[in-house]
Amino acid sequence: MSRLTRWWRRQSLRTRLTVIAATAIAVSVFVAFQVASELMDRKLRDTAEEQLRADSHVLATNAERAGLARVELPPYPGSGRLVRVILPDGSTRTPAGQPTLPPVSEHAGRVVRGASTDLLESTDWDEGYRVYTLRAGDGAVQVADLADDSPINQFGFGMLLIGLLCVVGGALVGRTVARAGLAPIDRLAAAAARVAHTRVLDADIPDEGGGEIRRLIQSINEMLAALRDSRQAQRLLAEDAAHELKTPLTSLRLNIELLVRLDRRGTLDSALPAESRTRLLNDLGAQVAELSTLAAELTEVARGDVSDESTELLDLADVVVAATTRARSRMPDIAVTLDVTSVWVSGRPAALQRAVLNLIDNAGKWSPADQPVQVRLRAEGASAVIEVDDAGPGITEVDVPRVFDRFYRADSARGLPGSGLGLSIVQRVVDAHGGRAAVGRSARGGALLRVDLPAAAR
């Protein structure tokens, strides 16, 4: 069985379809032969039995008129039905030259004695006979014929020849149909091979065929469209990254060139007082930090949903507290207040901590020095809700739809440090956890960023 299975798996789809078609036709012919043989045998048997009854009634009528002992029995012509008259004493009369019939059975004897009127029985004596016994006068008459299976055998031989022809024809038709039906698959494979060889994703595969073939072609076209979108997204990411890197790199290069030029002239100390030099060095440090943050965020965005971190059941309060601790160290001049309750979720702790940290960083850019960033965590129905708000100017209605877009920065944020990637990373992490991120206005007039994540049982 395993060898047959291996052979079957090695065959092409055309061969499989051909074998299936030939097998289906063979099974159909066999079933049709069995049904037709049974129907034909039953019809022939019914016809023969009706004829036996008719001949028996004719013989019984003649026997009652002339008497059982005197009724005329013509000589046997050499073929045809056999007759026999059974007298009241149990003796029998048969035509001259007729082959010997089987002995009178016990059941036929009951008909002779008047216990029943007629009887149809089969016997296996020498050759199979069908014998019909009919009560006549004080005895009975019998008409018998030889059970002839030759019509059934001839019919079976004819059906066998027809079946073989049908199987051969079915195999040829199956091969032809398979070749015609799989032609779209061949063209689809050739088109896919062209795409793989040329790396050109813009040419859609022609939509032809029907049913499963059409759905397959549509699925591959959708896959190519997704690959085109992915390639376009990669190109846009590279272009946007180059654009975002240009400003801090230009500023960093100009400041460094200024320091190098003044140092070469030997006028560094005179041209740049200590206060200006300190401010310039601070600017250089801020620009390097901005470049480091941008590089980290670009790496995070480029990774997409690919992460080696496994999902686990965790208390989101621990994640929020850890993110707040990191935010406080990064923004020592901004106060961050916490109001958290224990809520369990299923997620990736590092990714969630990065998302919360980005929310707090974003709020810290806008929050006045004398107003804290408020971070809240609570359970709300079947969700864990994180809210981060500030007392800044808030987000305008024009900017709300694009807050979570990559590299998007409001006009009012152009002069602030940042890459425009922080909130897009938040959106991606929230989407990966089956949650939802939204923007609103806080009670203090600033921005309110809210994240809803599915809660889990502890």
C-alpha positions as CSV (number, residue, x, y, z in Angstrom):
1,M,0.0,0.0,0.0
2,S,2.8,2.4,0.9
3,R,4.5,1.6,-2.4
4,L,1.3,2.4,-4.3
5,T,1.0,5.6,-2.4
6,R,4.5,6.7,-3.2
7,W,3.9,5.8,-6.9
8,W,0.7,7.9,-6.9
9,R,2.5,10.9,-5.4
10,R,5.2,10.8,-8.0
11,Q,2.7,11.0,-10.9
12,S,1.8,14.2,-12.6
13,L,-1.6,15.8,-12.2
14,R,-2.5,14.8,-15.8
15,T,-1.7,11.1,-15.1
16,R,-3.7,11.2,-11.9
17,L,-6.7,12.7,-13.7
18,T,-6.4,10.1,-16.5
19,V,-6.3,7.2,-14.0
20,I,-9.2,8.7,-12.1
21,A,-11.3,9.1,-15.2
22,A,-10.5,5.5,-16.4
23,T,-11.2,4.1,-13.0
24,A,-14.5,6.0,-12.7
25,I,-15.6,4.7,-16.1
26,A,-14.6,1.1,-15.2
27,V,-16.5,1.3,-11.9
28,S,-19.5,2.8,-13.7
29,V,-19.5,0.1,-16.4
30,F,-19.2,-2.6,-13.7
31,V,-22.1,-1.3,-11.7
32,A,-24.2,-0.8,-14.9
33,F,-23.4,-4.4,-15.9
34,Q,-24.4,-5.8,-12.5
35,V,-27.7,-3.8,-12.5
36,A,-28.5,-4.6,-16.1
37,S,-27.7,-8.3,-15.6
38,E,-29.9,-8.5,-12.6
39,L,-32.8,-6.7,-14.4
40,M,-32.3,-8.9,-17.5
41,D,-32.2,-12.1,-15.5
42,R,-35.3,-11.2,-13.6
43,K,-37.1,-10.3,-16.8
44,L,-36.2,-13.5,-18.5
45,R,-37.2,-15.5,-15.5
46,D,-40.5,-13.8,-15.2
47,T,-41.2,-14.3,-18.9
48,A,-40.3,-18.0,-18.7
49,E,-42.5,-18.5,-15.6
50,E,-45.4,-16.8,-17.3
51,Q,-45.0,-19.1,-20.3
52,L,-44.8,-22.2,-18.0
53,R,-48.0,-21.2,-16.4
54,A,-49.8,-20.6,-19.7
55,D,-48.6,-24.0,-21.1
56,S,-49.6,-25.7,-17.9
57,H,-53.1,-24.3,-18.0
58,V,-53.6,-25.4,-21.7
59,L,-52.4,-28.9,-20.8
60,A,-54.5,-29.1,-17.7
61,T,-57.6,-28.0,-19.7
62,N,-57.0,-30.8,-22.2
63,A,-56.4,-33.3,-19.5
64,E,-59.7,-32.5,-17.8
65,R,-61.5,-32.9,-21.0
66,A,-59.9,-36.1,-22.2
67,G,-58.8,-37.6,-18.9
68,L,-55.4,-37.7,-17.4
69,A,-54.8,-41.3,-18.7
70,R,-56.0,-40.5,-22.3
71,V,-54.9,-37.0,-22.9
72,E,-52.8,-36.8,-26.1
73,L,-49.1,-36.1,-25.5
74,P,-47.4,-35.4,-28.9
75,P,-43.8,-36.9,-29.3
76,Y,-41.0,-34.6,-28.1
77,P,-39.7,-32.6,-31.0
78,G,-36.1,-32.5,-29.7
79,S,-36.2,-29.1,-28.1
80,G,-38.5,-26.9,-26.1
81,R,-40.4,-27.4,-22.9
82,L,-40.9,-30.7,-21.2
83,V,-44.3,-32.0,-20.1
84,R,-45.5,-34.7,-17.7
85,V,-48.9,-35.9,-16.5
86,I,-49.1,-37.3,-12.9
87,L,-52.0,-39.8,-12.4
88,P,-53.8,-40.1,-9.1
89,D,-51.9,-43.3,-8.2
90,G,-48.6,-41.4,-8.6
91,S,-47.6,-42.8,-11.9
92,T,-46.6,-40.5,-14.7
93,R,-47.0,-40.1,-18.5
94,T,-44.5,-38.3,-20.7
95,P,-44.2,-37.8,-24.5
96,A,-42.2,-40.3,-26.5
97,G,-38.6,-39.3,-26.9
98,Q,-38.6,-36.7,-24.2
99,P,-35.6,-36.5,-21.8
100,T,-36.2,-37.8,-18.3
101,L,-37.5,-35.2,-15.8
102,P,-36.4,-35.1,-12.2
103,P,-38.6,-37.3,-9.9
104,V,-41.8,-35.8,-8.6
105,S,-40.9,-33.8,-5.5
106,E,-42.8,-34.1,-2.2
107,H,-44.2,-30.6,-2.7
108,A,-45.5,-31.5,-6.1
109,G,-47.0,-34.6,-4.6
110,R,-49.1,-32.3,-2.3
111,V,-50.5,-30.7,-5.5
112,V,-51.4,-34.1,-6.9
113,R,-53.2,-34.9,-3.6
114,G,-55.1,-31.6,-3.8
115,A,-53.4,-30.0,-0.8
116,S,-52.5,-27.0,-3.1
117,T,-53.5,-25.9,-6.6
118,D,-50.1,-25.1,-8.1
119,L,-46.4,-24.9,-7.5
120,L,-43.3,-23.4,-9.2
121,E,-40.0,-24.9,-8.1
122,S,-36.5,-25.2,-9.3
123,T,-34.3,-28.3,-9.3
124,D,-30.6,-28.9,-9.5
125,W,-31.1,-32.5,-10.9
126,D,-28.5,-32.9,-13.6
127,E,-29.2,-29.5,-15.2
128,G,-31.2,-26.8,-13.6
129,Y,-35.0,-27.1,-14.4
130,R,-37.9,-24.8,-13.6
131,V,-41.0,-27.0,-13.0
132,Y,-44.5,-25.7,-12.7
133,T,-47.0,-28.2,-11.3
134,L,-50.8,-27.5,-11.7
135,R,-53.7,-29.5,-10.3
136,A,-55.8,-31.1,-13.0
137,G,-58.7,-33.5,-12.3
138,D,-57.6,-36.1,-9.8
139,G,-53.9,-35.6,-10.6
140,A,-51.7,-32.9,-11.9
141,V,-49.8,-31.8,-15.0
142,Q,-46.2,-30.4,-15.0
143,V,-44.5,-28.2,-17.6
144,A,-40.7,-27.7,-17.2
145,D,-37.9,-25.9,-19.1
146,L,-34.2,-25.9,-18.8
147,A,-32.7,-22.9,-17.0
148,D,-30.7,-21.3,-19.8
149,D,-28.0,-18.8,-18.8
150,S,-26.6,-18.3,-22.3
151,P,-28.4,-15.0,-22.9
152,I,-27.0,-13.6,-19.7
153,N,-23.5,-14.9,-20.5
154,Q,-23.7,-13.4,-24.0
155,F,-24.9,-10.1,-22.5
156,G,-22.0,-10.2,-20.0
157,F,-19.5,-10.8,-22.8
158,G,-20.9,-7.9,-24.8
159,M,-20.8,-5.6,-21.7
160,L,-17.2,-6.7,-21.1
161,L,-16.1,-5.6,-24.6
162,I,-18.1,-2.4,-24.3
163,G,-16.5,-1.8,-20.8
164,L,-13.0,-2.2,-22.1
165,L,-13.7,0.2,-25.0
166,C,-15.2,2.7,-22.6
167,V,-12.2,2.4,-20.2
168,V,-9.8,3.0,-23.1
169,G,-11.9,5.8,-24.5
170,G,-12.3,7.3,-21.0
171,A,-8.6,7.3,-20.5
172,L,-8.0,9.1,-23.8
173,V,-10.8,11.6,-23.0
174,G,-9.5,12.1,-19.5
175,R,-6.0,12.7,-20.8
176,T,-7.4,15.2,-23.4
177,V,-9.6,17.0,-20.8
178,A,-6.7,17.1,-18.3
179,R,-4.5,18.7,-20.9
180,A,-7.1,21.2,-21.9
181,G,-8.2,21.9,-18.3
182,L,-4.6,22.3,-17.0
183,A,-3.5,24.6,-19.8
184,P,-4.3,27.6,-17.7
185,I,-2.2,26.1,-14.9
186,D,0.7,25.7,-17.3
187,R,0.3,29.3,-18.4
188,L,0.1,30.4,-14.8
189,A,3.3,28.5,-13.9
190,A,5.0,30.1,-16.9
191,A,3.9,33.6,-15.8
192,A,5.0,32.9,-12.2
193,A,8.4,31.7,-13.5
194,R,8.7,34.9,-15.5
195,V,8.0,37.0,-12.5
196,A,10.5,35.1,-10.4
197,H,13.1,35.5,-13.2
198,T,12.6,39.1,-14.1
199,R,11.6,40.4,-10.6
200,V,9.0,42.5,-12.3
201,L,5.8,42.6,-10.2
202,D,3.8,45.1,-12.3
203,A,2.4,42.6,-14.9
204,D,-0.7,40.9,-13.6
205,I,-1.4,37.3,-14.8
206,P,-4.3,37.2,-17.3
207,D,-7.5,36.2,-15.6
208,E,-8.8,33.1,-17.5
209,G,-10.5,29.9,-16.9
210,G,-13.2,29.5,-14.3
211,G,-13.9,28.3,-10.8
212,E,-10.9,27.2,-8.9
213,I,-8.5,28.2,-11.7
214,R,-9.8,31.8,-11.7
215,R,-9.7,31.9,-7.9
216,L,-6.1,30.7,-8.0
217,I,-5.1,33.3,-10.6
218,Q,-6.9,36.0,-8.6
219,S,-5.1,34.9,-5.4
220,I,-1.7,35.1,-7.1
221,N,-2.5,38.5,-8.6
222,E,-3.5,39.7,-5.1
223,M,-0.2,38.3,-3.8
224,L,1.7,40.2,-6.5
225,A,-0.2,43.4,-5.6
226,A,0.8,42.9,-1.9
227,L,4.4,42.4,-3.0
228,R,4.2,45.6,-5.1
229,D,2.8,47.5,-2.1
230,S,5.5,46.0,0.1
231,R,8.2,47.1,-2.3
232,Q,6.6,50.5,-2.6
233,A,6.5,50.8,1.2
234,Q,10.2,49.9,1.4
235,R,11.1,52.5,-1.2
236,L,9.0,55.2,0.6
237,L,10.6,54.2,3.9
238,A,14.1,54.6,2.4
239,E,13.2,57.9,0.9
240,D,11.6,59.2,4.1
241,A,14.5,57.9,6.1
242,A,17.0,59.8,3.8
243,H,14.9,62.9,4.1
244,E,14.6,62.7,7.9
245,L,18.3,62.0,8.3
246,K,19.3,64.9,6.1
247,T,18.4,67.7,8.6
248,P,20.3,66.4,11.7
249,L,23.2,65.2,9.6
250,T,23.5,68.6,7.9
251,S,23.3,70.4,11.2
252,L,25.8,68.1,12.7
253,R,28.2,68.5,9.8
254,L,28.0,72.3,9.8
255,N,28.7,72.4,13.6
256,I,31.7,70.0,13.2
257,E,33.0,71.9,10.2
258,L,32.8,75.1,12.2
259,L,34.8,73.6,15.1
260,V,37.4,72.1,12.7
261,R,37.8,75.4,10.8
262,L,38.2,77.5,14.0
263,D,40.7,74.9,15.4
264,R,42.8,75.0,12.2
265,R,43.0,78.8,12.4
266,G,43.9,78.7,16.0
267,T,41.0,81.0,16.9
268,L,38.7,78.4,18.6
269,D,39.1,80.0,22.1
270,S,38.8,83.6,20.9
271,A,36.0,83.0,18.4
272,L,33.9,80.8,20.7
273,P,33.7,81.9,24.3
274,A,33.2,79.2,26.9
275,E,29.5,79.8,27.0
276,S,29.0,79.5,23.2
277,R,31.4,76.5,23.1
278,T,29.3,74.8,25.8
279,R,26.1,75.5,23.9
280,L,27.6,74.2,20.6
281,L,28.8,71.0,22.3
282,N,25.4,70.5,23.8
283,D,23.8,71.0,20.4
284,L,26.2,68.4,19.0
285,G,25.3,65.9,21.8
286,A,21.5,66.5,21.2
287,Q,22.0,66.0,17.4
288,V,23.9,62.7,18.0
289,A,21.2,61.6,20.4
290,E,18.5,62.5,17.8
291,L,20.4,60.5,15.2
292,S,20.7,57.5,17.6
293,T,17.0,57.7,18.3
294,L,16.1,58.0,14.6
295,A,18.3,55.0,13.7
296,A,16.7,52.9,16.5
297,E,13.2,53.9,15.3
298,L,14.1,53.2,11.7
299,T,15.3,49.8,12.7
300,E,12.1,49.1,14.6
301,V,9.9,50.2,11.7
302,A,12.0,48.3,9.1
303,R,11.6,45.1,11.1
304,G,7.8,45.4,10.8
305,D,6.0,42.6,12.6
306,V,9.1,40.4,12.7
307,S,10.2,39.8,16.3
308,D,12.0,37.1,18.1
309,E,10.1,38.0,21.3
310,S,7.5,35.5,22.4
311,T,4.0,36.2,23.6
312,E,3.4,35.7,27.3
313,L,0.8,36.4,29.9
314,L,1.9,39.5,31.8
315,D,0.7,42.2,34.2
316,L,0.5,45.4,32.1
317,A,1.0,47.5,35.2
318,D,4.6,46.2,35.3
319,V,5.2,47.2,31.7
320,V,3.8,50.7,32.3
321,V,5.8,51.2,35.5
322,A,9.0,50.1,33.7
323,A,8.3,52.4,30.7
324,T,7.6,55.4,33.0
325,T,10.9,54.8,34.9
326,R,12.8,54.9,31.6
327,A,10.9,58.0,30.5
328,R,11.8,59.8,33.7
329,S,15.5,59.1,33.2
330,R,15.3,60.4,29.6
331,M,13.3,63.5,30.6
332,P,14.5,64.6,34.0
333,D,12.9,68.0,33.6
334,I,9.3,66.6,33.0
335,A,7.3,65.1,35.9
336,V,5.4,61.9,35.1
337,T,2.6,60.8,37.4
338,L,1.3,57.2,37.6
339,D,-2.2,55.9,38.3
340,V,-2.2,52.2,37.4
341,T,-4.1,49.1,38.4
342,S,-3.2,45.5,37.8
343,V,-4.5,44.3,34.4
344,W,-3.4,41.1,32.7
345,V,-2.9,40.8,29.0
346,S,-1.3,38.4,26.5
347,G,1.6,40.1,24.7
348,R,5.2,40.8,24.1
349,P,6.6,42.8,27.1
350,A,9.5,44.6,25.3
351,A,7.3,45.7,22.4
352,L,4.5,47.0,24.8
353,Q,7.1,48.8,26.9
354,R,8.5,50.5,23.8
355,A,5.0,51.6,22.8
356,V,4.2,53.1,26.2
357,L,7.6,54.8,26.3
358,N,6.9,56.4,22.9
359,L,3.5,57.7,24.2
360,I,5.2,59.2,27.3
361,D,8.0,60.7,25.2
362,N,5.5,62.3,22.8
363,A,3.6,63.8,25.7
364,G,6.8,65.1,27.3
365,K,7.7,67.1,24.2
366,W,4.5,69.2,24.6
367,S,4.0,69.2,28.3
368,P,5.0,72.5,30.2
369,A,7.7,72.1,32.7
370,D,5.3,72.8,35.6
371,Q,2.6,70.4,34.4
372,P,3.2,66.6,34.7
373,V,2.5,64.0,32.1
374,Q,-0.2,61.8,33.5
375,V,-0.1,58.0,32.8
376,R,-3.1,55.9,33.7
377,L,-3.9,52.2,33.4
378,R,-7.2,50.6,34.2
379,A,-9.5,47.7,33.3
380,E,-12.6,48.7,31.3
381,G,-14.9,45.9,30.4
382,A,-12.8,43.3,28.5
383,S,-10.1,45.8,27.7
384,A,-7.0,47.1,29.3
385,V,-6.9,50.9,28.8
386,I,-3.7,53.0,28.8
387,E,-4.1,56.8,28.8
388,V,-1.3,59.3,28.5
389,D,-2.2,63.0,28.5
390,D,-0.4,66.3,28.7
391,A,-1.2,70.0,29.3
392,G,0.2,71.1,26.0
393,P,-1.6,72.8,23.1
394,G,-3.2,69.5,22.0
395,I,-3.5,68.1,18.5
396,T,-5.5,70.0,15.9
397,E,-8.4,68.4,14.0
398,V,-6.4,68.5,10.8
399,D,-3.5,66.5,12.3
400,V,-5.6,63.9,14.1
401,P,-6.2,61.5,11.1
402,R,-2.4,61.4,10.4
403,V,-1.0,61.3,13.9
404,F,0.0,57.6,13.6
405,D,1.4,57.9,10.1
406,R,5.1,57.2,9.5
407,F,7.3,60.3,9.5
408,Y,4.3,62.6,9.9
409,R,4.9,65.7,12.0
410,A,2.6,68.5,12.5
411,D,3.7,72.0,11.5
412,S,3.9,73.0,15.1
413,A,6.3,70.1,15.8
414,R,8.9,70.9,13.1
415,G,11.2,72.7,15.5
416,L,11.1,69.9,18.1
417,P,13.4,66.9,18.2
418,G,11.9,63.7,16.8
419,S,11.5,61.7,13.7
420,G,7.8,61.3,13.3
421,L,8.1,57.5,13.9
422,G,7.3,57.1,17.6
423,L,3.5,57.1,17.3
424,S,3.6,54.9,14.1
425,I,5.5,52.3,16.2
426,V,2.8,52.6,18.8
427,Q,0.2,51.9,16.2
428,R,2.0,48.9,14.8
429,V,2.5,47.4,18.3
430,V,-1.1,47.9,19.2
431,D,-2.3,46.4,15.9
432,A,-0.1,43.4,16.5
433,H,-1.7,42.8,19.9
434,G,-5.3,43.1,18.5
435,G,-5.9,46.5,20.1
436,R,-6.8,50.0,19.1
437,A,-5.1,53.4,19.4
438,A,-6.9,56.7,19.4
439,V,-6.3,60.4,19.9
440,G,-8.4,62.9,21.8
441,R,-8.2,66.0,24.0
442,S,-7.5,65.8,27.7
443,A,-9.3,67.6,30.4
444,R,-6.3,69.9,30.7
445,G,-6.6,71.0,27.1
446,G,-3.7,69.0,25.8
447,A,-3.5,65.7,23.9
448,L,-5.0,62.5,25.2
449,L,-3.5,59.3,23.6
450,R,-5.5,56.2,24.4
451,V,-4.6,52.5,23.8
452,D,-7.1,49.7,24.3
453,L,-5.7,46.1,24.5
454,P,-7.7,42.9,25.0
455,A,-7.5,41.8,28.6
456,A,-6.7,38.2,29.6
457,A,-7.6,36.1,32.6
458,R,-4.8,35.8,35.0
